[in-house]
């Protein structure tokens, strides 16, 4: 958006703030390191019964995390294929965490061990549970198990409980990139299209196209929150509630990030949720790994930009968000530090002007009201330019040794006298909360 036309509450640059105390600016929570057992890339995160985290790593191993400790469940898996997971009971003895990667068949965890199950079609991937079947894809074909089963992919007796498959053909010839349930039916995605599966049995199954303009980058780029499906497409972040074409109106403020995703590493994008907020991870510019997380709070309609964590995939257990990265680390959102490092944050205001941009502006007085806990610090800078980083001048510094509880902090605003533009930059270390930025302005005549 035009930096001169923004409302004062918008920022032209943010890093590591969150909506938790909105409309106050508060620094995002930290991420605690779960000290995973390997340094190989996290190829997928799964959750068993919404209470136990599982991870598959790039060394071909599958581990579970229980009571603060990691246990290896199996090894010898493919070392590069990404995993998808779902939970299912059907005809199994208990609810199983079922996973696929297109290379190792269908694997299931029953609460104690991981084993291969069923007679899947070769290359089966993108697994999902809906109604009384498992659904998955091979290239551009959607497959489903026989009715009421989790292990019968090739049972054909000529009745409504048969296994099922159907080709999802489109003019562009793309393969299926995602299979998701969550808004009343199975939704099938390609890079540039969406399709919905309707019906409850073989004789009533039918595929209905939703759009040939919007799709999902990969299976990690679709998530459902509160009955709304959020989709990361090559051209935007969309929300879909069924019955109409997905809309990206809510994500216009962060469209710049989507437009600047590195096309060479676009497939590394992913989305996640803790059940309340949406998190979108993407590689920007020339980045080879995701280097930006966008936080969206549906209850407030706010967007914030997070950095310093590089998710390859997300998972949520209860209301806890977990992140797996390219270096085998698994992080849990919460606390005040990233590992043992304090969270650093930046907020840059719009360029403030007089009532007309032909006038010069002066801030006679300026104050920031903030809560700065022990161990945290804040630096405030001013600039007389619309953009750039050439003339930032520090106007206030609150060191980490000071404890301040929600009191105004004076800003030396006389460093920007007779300026046409005034910008403010706030840099924080630690869990700072900024409640208000106040200023008293004076304008000179038009000239």
Order of alpha helices (4+ residues) and beta strands (2+ residues): beta-beta-beta-beta-beta-beta-beta-beta-beta-beta-beta-beta-beta-beta-beta-beta-beta-beta-beta-beta-beta-beta-beta-alpha-beta-beta-beta-beta-beta-beta-beta-beta-beta-beta-beta-beta-beta-beta-beta-beta
